[in-house]
Structure formats: structure tokens, C-alpha cells
Amino acid sequence: MKKLFFFLLLIPFCSMGQINHSMHKSTGKDSVIQKMTSYNYPLQSAKIKSGMAYTGKKVEYDLYVTDTMVNFTGKHRHAIAINGQIPAPILEFTEGDTAIIRVHNLMKMETSIHWHGILLPNKEDGVPYLTTSPVEPDETYTFTFPLIQSGTYWYHSHTMLQEQSGLYGSIVIHPTQPEPELKEYVLLLSDWTDENPHQVMRYLKRGGEWYAIKKGALQSYGEAIAAGSFKDKLKQEWQRMPAMDVSDVYYNKFLMNGQEKNYFKDAKPGEVIRLRIINGSASSYFTLQYGMSYMRLIAADGINVTPVSVSKLEIAVAETYDVLITVPETGAAELRATSWDVVGFSSGYFGNGPIMNAPDIPKLDYFKMMREMGSMNMNGMNMEGMDMKEMKMPSDTIPAKKDMGNMDGMNMNNMQGMSMGMPGDFNYNMLRALHPTTLDSTLKPREIKLTLTGNMLRYVWSFDFKTLSVADKILIHKGEKVRVVLTNNTMMRHPLHLHGHFFRFINSQGDYSPLKHTFDIQPMQTVTIEFEANEEKDWFFHCHILYHMMAGMARIVSYEGSEQNEFAKTGYKELKKEDNILYPWFDLSVHSQGTWLSGNISNNKNALEFEGRASWNGNYETETHLLRYIDKKQYLAFYIGVDYRKNKTLPLANKPNSKDNRRVFDAGFYYLLPMLIRSEWRIDHTGKLRLQLERRDIPLSNNFFFDFRVNTDREYAVGFRYMIAKPLSISTNYDSDYNWGIGLTWHY
């Protein structure tokens, strides 16, 4: 019987050259898969009842959170570990258990743990200053909650940027009904940077180029000319759009269970095994490919789905998928997780002997993407969004839209048959629930429309142009049917997560649309989710790219009339501070003719800017401006400031309030023109007007940049710099008052 069992499971995993796909009609195989995927019923009606008794078996864990040092890249770096390991320990339970988890904070800063995808009482959700108190230094917080579901989940810190430093782990909840005995492995994917995550966030805020340089994603004018895309580049910048990219951060390593390479030598030849795959990265999507054959996807976000064969599986940040694979009869096969920007990958090898590698994914052709974008109608587009409805994204996924009657000439009514037969690249329309997931038609519907918005130039992310710090709650009532329609009006993809709920992700499967707690939404895509409002109090809804969430893309979903906790009574004051932190940066150039300093301290709507120039013979100029960005696009900023200069060796040194001898208060505004040119219009207290145009960091090649500035005071300057490291450039400039010079520029 055991051999027959494995034979039946083996059928869908043989490579396309080894099997006649007419065998998919086998009723024996279907019955085995049905047993494996029928045990967890849809969860949209599941809930934790107030005051319910925790009667299940108590399963207890102690988690000790500590500072540690790691060496993933040949350099020792600070990290955060749980019980001395990264990733944190796997927490295993059985449906019906009561989890008792003591989190011991041994660090000198506060921390937190969120149980991602777990349905639990509001106060146990683990979002500090929203649902749960933070775990203070040298203190212990005990989480206690019943487990009313099964599947693959995970846990992570929700305190600032700690997740990026290693504070994440896996959760496996086994069903009460017996499953076929398959060997299984948990694969937790993550990304690692040697930089302090707070410095990463600051660098994103300043709009630095180094990450794009390291990834080959700068899209300079020289590269555009070489690729025959000069007109496309001009058109892009005319629309005030920065260079295209599919991710924000350059990562040093991509890890699977904390390593680049994992060897599972206990996987036996011909054995069918289950992989529980979790994307626990801070901001990286991954594309999964298996070297021997295709994968059989059986669960998404912990919920079993109708099995589907896929040759390429993309997993968004914070999603989980369960797949079945077959170990080769001879040798080992690679399961490769390639980062969405194709910068690197991590691997798991199943079996022993010669390795069958997964296919390579070609490097992204950014100029091809730019050219395709340029062929579309760009009327009315701006830096907040671009129309990518006709553009094939790097993921090769197919958007799930409300109306998907025809997709590239394919009748969507036949999608299920296709996905059950010949394997292909995964897309959300392949996900089909085991049971109808439709909500009670008698429930009163509430439709909420949200637009995902952002500003890549200032790195501000939001819903409806409002960051969490200034946004109102999304109010719902218990007992309603809530339908949320989301449109992504940004250049980036966003994995969105709703705490405390599963929702129907509306796709081409109609009544059998899958249940999820996290979903990806692509640029210019519209997605609809719906759920029964069966909880209470307030829950977090946010982008799960860590840096997008910290830059403001989050909202609070609030059950109107619910009892408020201590944090709600203060308006979530502490939580809302996070996206409006002040970030400083500056550039200091030391040249043969003088020094130049430009500095900026900025938050979402305000900035303090400083410009200073000084020659070695004692001439100097300073301008200090306090800005307030006014419009939603943040093209327009009004300012007040001071202009103070004393160029004692220049012609107008003795003329008061001249360009060489000035002590004035001024006011004006900045406005971003096409080609990303910043215009400045000002008047000082003497009534003198000035117009200035400038553009910094024009990319001429992958490391080489050009700056210019000109104004109506007949001052002008040009500069060039070659970036040799993140903090350092070789630079030269010519200033109409200070002449030529060459030296170094330090970037902070």
C-alpha cells in the first residue's frame, strides 16, 4: 500500500518529458490529493469569541530575543536572534491547541512579535501601540491564544525595522484530521543587508543612487543611448518619473533558512515531499523554480486550494505556499528562490549526487521595460503612477482583475483546466478554493475604495495620499460584508496584509475565489477583496514591504462601537510617529578652490535645507530654507529662509544686498518641472526677485553624474562626479564665482 500511495502521488511530479499528461485523469491520484487538501474548511466565518475558554492542549514556548553578531557575507554585523538563531525556531502546534508563548526581551530596546495570519484575540496580535503593549527591555510578555486553524504561517517583529535584522520565524499548525504521511520541510526565505536598517531607510529617503548602481538599474543616459532608448529616457523624465526599478534596496545576500545553500540529503530517491514555503523577507519577492520538474501547489496562505501544477511560482513578501515536489531517482534537484530584481538567489537541494539545477532567470532589461512603457498612452501620467496594464512585468504574472473574461486570447472559463493540466507560470487566477467562499448574501455590503499612492523622489508611501500619521481610521461595523476595492497608482508592486482576518481575493474562479491574508497588487492594477466583519476593536492593514510601511503605507481598520484599548484612547499617538520621523542627509565636497556643503533634514511634509559655499581665500555664501510641501504630488513647496553671503574678493563685495554681499530674509516656492528640474521662485525682504533652475544627479553612465544650477543673478555652476562607493565620489565643478576645482565628495 505504501508503494501504491507514493506511486499515485508521483504522477503529477514527473517532468513533462517523462509523463503523458492524459494520465491526469487518474482517479487514484485525485483521491489522494483530495485527502491531502480537504481538511481545512474556509475560514471567513471563523472567529475568536470573547471570553471563550481555552480548553485545548497547552503547547508552550519560551522565546528569548537577544542582540547578536552574524557573518553572512564575510563581515561581522549586528543582528537580532531568537533563542540564538536566525531564523527563529519553528513553532509547531495542532489545530485546537492553546498556544502559550513567553517572549523574553533580553535587549536594551523594546521589541514585539506579531503572529502573521493567525486568527486570535485582538490583544494578542502583537502590533505595539495598536493592539498590544511592546515587550520592554528585560521584561517578559506572555501570549496566550487558541488555535482554530491549520496551515503554514510565520511570526516577526512589528517594532520599527527589527524584522530586517533577523527577528522572524515559522509557524506550522497541523490539522486535527490525519494527513497522508509525507516528509516535509519548512523553507523560510529572507533578505539580508550588511547595513543598519535605519541607515537603509535614511538612504531611501534621500534618494541615493548607490543601490541602483549596485543592481545595474540606474538607467543612465549613456546606457539609454547604447540601448537605443534615448527618446524613451527623455519621455520618462519629461513625465517627472525617476528611473524604473522593481525593488528599492540592494541586498548582500538572499537566504533560505538562514543560509544561501541548504542540503536535504535525507530526502529519498523518488520520494514525494511537502515544502512549506514562507517569504519572510523585508522587501523581496522571490521566483521559485525546481530543477527536476514542476511543483504541485496545494495551499496558499495556510488554506488548502485545488491542486495546480506550476513551473514557476512567485511568492510575494509575507505570503506562504505549500507545494509538493518529487525527489529525483538519481542525484539531487535544486529548488531556487531568485530575488525579483534578479540580483541573487538562495537554494535548497533535495536528494544526493549530481545536481539538477533550476533554470536561470535572465537579468532584467530595464530599457525594454522603458520602451514598452513609452509605447503606451502616457497622457496625464505622473511620478505617482504609470499605466502598465499592457506591460509585462518582470514577474511574468497575470493581474487578477474584476473583469477577466479574456486574457491574451485565452478563455478564462478554461483556465482551471489549463492549470490542472500542463504546468505554467503561476498567477493568482490559478488559485481555486476547495469550497465556495461566497459570503452571506443577506449581509449588508460596505464598499471601501482605496488608492495606493507614493512619491519615489521623496520616498513617501500612502493610501489616498495620506500616510498613517495623518489618516483617519477605516470604519466598519460588526456583521457587515466589507468589500475593499484597491487601485495601485504607483510604479511599484505592494504586498498588502490585513491583520486578524482572512478575505476572499476575487479572481476568475468566481464563487471559488481563494481565501488569503496577504496579496500582491501590481502597478495600475485594481484588486477587490471582501470579508465578513466578524471581529472587534482595531486591526492593522499595511504594505508588507517593511520600508513602505515605515514610510506611511498603512491604515487602521476599526470596528465602530467596539471597546477601545489604552492606545486607541490616545489616538495611537506612538504608532503614528513612525512614518513621520526626521531623516538627515548631506553632501560635503572638498575641492581645490573651496568647499561645498548641502544638507537636508526632512519628514513627510517638511524639510530644512542648507546650502553653503566657501572658498579658501575667505569668501562664503549660505542659504537656509524651511519648506512645507503643499500638493499631493509634492511637486510644490513653499518656504521661508535666510540668505547670508560675504564674498569679499568679488566685484560687488562692498555693495549691500548685492549677489556678493547679502543679508536678507526671503520667501518663495519650489516647483518640480518636467525633466526633474527644480525651479525656485523667490523674493527677499528688499523686494528683489530671483528665479533659479537646478538639476542634480543627472546620470550620464552607471557611476557618472552631472549637476547644474543657473539663476537670474547671473550665477551658474556645473559639476561632475564619479561615484566610487556609497559614501564617496571623485568630483569636479565650475562655479561662476569660485572657478574650477577638483576633489572628493562625501555623501551621508
GIVEN-V49636 format. One record per run of one state. SS is the DSSP state (@ for helix, = for strand, . for the rest). FROM is the first residue (numbers start at 1). TO is the last residue. If there is no record, write none. Layout:
BEGIN
ss->{SS;SS}
from->{FROM;FROM}
to->{TO;TO}
END
This chain:
BEGIN
ss->{.;@;.;@;.;@;.;=;.;=;.;=;.;=;.;=;.;=;.;=;.;@;.;=;.;=;.;=;.;=;.;=;.;@;.;=;.;=;.;@;.;@;.;@;.;@;.;=;.;=;.;=;.;=;.;=;.;=;.;=;.;=;.;=;.;=;.;=;.;@;.;=;.;=;.;=;.;=;@;.;=;.;@;.;=;.;=;.;=;.;=;.;=;.;=;.;=;.;=;.;@;.;=;.;=;.;=;.;=;.;@;.;=;.;@;.;@;.;=;.;=;.;=;.;=;.;=;.;=;.;=;@;=;.;=;.;=;.;=;.;=;.;=;.}
from->{1;2;14;21;26;27;38;58;71;77;83;85;86;88;95;98;106;111;112;114;117;122;125;128;129;132;133;135;136;140;147;151;157;162;166;168;175;183;193;197;207;210;216;221;227;230;239;253;257;259;260;261;265;272;280;286;291;295;301;303;316;320;327;331;340;345;353;355;357;366;375;382;383;385;386;406;408;410;412;421;424;426;428;431;433;434;445;456;460;464;466;467;474;477;481;489;494;499;503;506;510;513;515;517;518;522;526;533;538;544;546;551;554;560;568;571;575;581;583;592;594;603;606;616;620;630;636;647;658;659;661;674;677;685;689;700;704;712;716;726;728;736;739;748}
to->{1;13;20;25;26;37;57;70;76;82;84;85;87;94;97;105;110;111;113;116;121;124;127;128;131;132;134;135;139;146;150;156;161;165;167;174;182;192;196;206;209;215;220;226;229;238;252;256;258;259;260;264;271;279;285;290;294;300;302;315;319;326;330;339;344;352;354;356;365;374;381;382;384;385;405;407;409;411;420;423;425;427;430;432;433;444;455;459;463;465;466;473;476;480;488;493;498;502;505;509;512;514;516;517;521;525;532;537;543;545;550;553;559;567;570;574;580;582;591;593;602;605;615;619;629;635;646;657;658;660;673;676;684;688;699;703;711;715;725;727;735;738;747;748}
END
